[in-house]
Amino acid sequence: MMAKQSPLQGALWMVLAGAAFAGVNTLEQIATVQAGMPAPTAAFLQYLVAFVVILPWAVRRGLSALATRQPALHGLRVVLSAFGVQCWVAGLAHAVPIGTAIALVMTSPFFVTLGAGLFLKETISVERWLAVSIGFVGGVVILDPFSGGWSAIDLLPVAAAALWAGASLCQKKLLATESASASTAWLLLLLAPINLVLAVPSGLVPHSTFALEAIVAVGILTALAQGFLALAYARADAAYVQPFDHVKLPLNILAGWFVFGTLPTGRLWLGAALIVGASLFLLLREHRTAQAAR
């Protein structure tokens, strides 16, 4: 049974997802930077807790949700997602400011556009090339590589964006023949074991109660954020609710300022404006193209 469409509710759920992700990123940085938890351990425990939280839902779905004809593609998607998580958490663990990290990871749609042209053989129009170019210029403005004040660590959110874009392309190809429930079930089933393998060298147990409490809260908020996203897309069209996803940028900046006392420079705002503007242009263009096709 399909959920009743309500654009206002869809927008509200998307904003709540952004708020939950702001909590995730802030607590993740507390667990890794302040409590000293290794990034691979934090990523493993985060998704282990999230899996436990949503386990009742997975049980109700049953084994039928795992029916698939493309297990290898599911596996590739999960591997890309897992390494994206590792890069993202490692960036936060090395104290990349939350606002900067969020702005850089918002370049993911541009990697999706490039990948769709390279691997899915989709046509990249002049408008799409323009949006991709402006988005990447925004990323360069934020990183400011010619100033000498940046390091390779600052590229970790960009690496996460590229890896998650690859996962999105896999999902796009999967959804042509598979159900959304199968895609979700495979992601939940395989993400924790992969993160487990990656976390073994750094240890699986937090060294303090404080770190454990922080990462448990991160896992719970992760599950809530994913649930809010699902509700947003169930209540309204993706083209309508997606712009509200950009609200997570100021929410994360506010969280970073409130907890860590860090405020972004004018360079970040300029770069973020270019990224958000280009992604909104790309979204509007894709929506119009889809409407014209229908």
Stockholm file with secondary structure:
# STOCKHOLM 1.0

chainA/1-294         MMAKQSPLQGALWMVLAGAAFAGVNTLEQIATVQAGMPAPTAAFLQYLVAFVVILPWAVRRGLSALATRQPALHGLRVVLSAFGVQCWVAGLAHAVPIGTAIALVMTSPFFVTLGAGLFLKETISVERWLAVSIGFVGGVVILDPFSGGWSAIDLLPVAAAALWAGASLCQKKLLATESASASTAWLLLLLAPINLVLAVPSGLVPHSTFALEAIVAVGILTALAQGFLALAYARADAAYVQPFDHVKLPLNILAGWFVFGTLPTGRLWLGAALIVGASLFLLLREHRTAQAAR
#=GR chainA/1-294 SS CCCCCCHHHHHHHHHHHHHHHHHHHHHHHIIIIISCCCHHHHHHHHHHHHHHHHHHHHHHHCGGGGCCSCHHHHHHHHHHHHHHHHHHHHHHHTTCCHHHHHHHHTTHHHHHHHHHHHHSCCCCCHHHHHHHHHHHHHHHHHHCTTSSCCCGGGGHHHHHHHHHHHHHHHHHHHTTTSCHHHHHHHHHHHHHHHHHHHHGGGCSSCSSHHHHHHHHHHHHHHHHHHHHHHHHHHHSCHHHHGGGGGGHHHHHHHHHHHHHCCCCCHHHHHHHHHHHHHHHHHHHHHHHHHHHHC
#=GC SS_cons         CCCCCCHHHHHHHHHHHHHHHHHHHHHHHIIIIISCCCHHHHHHHHHHHHHHHHHHHHHHHCGGGGCCSCHHHHHHHHHHHHHHHHHHHHHHHTTCCHHHHHHHHTTHHHHHHHHHHHHSCCCCCHHHHHHHHHHHHHHHHHHCTTSSCCCGGGGHHHHHHHHHHHHHHHHHHHTTTSCHHHHHHHHHHHHHHHHHHHHGGGCSSCSSHHHHHHHHHHHHHHHHHHHHHHHHHHHSCHHHHGGGGGGHHHHHHHHHHHHHCCCCCHHHHHHHHHHHHHHHHHHHHHHHHHHHHC
//
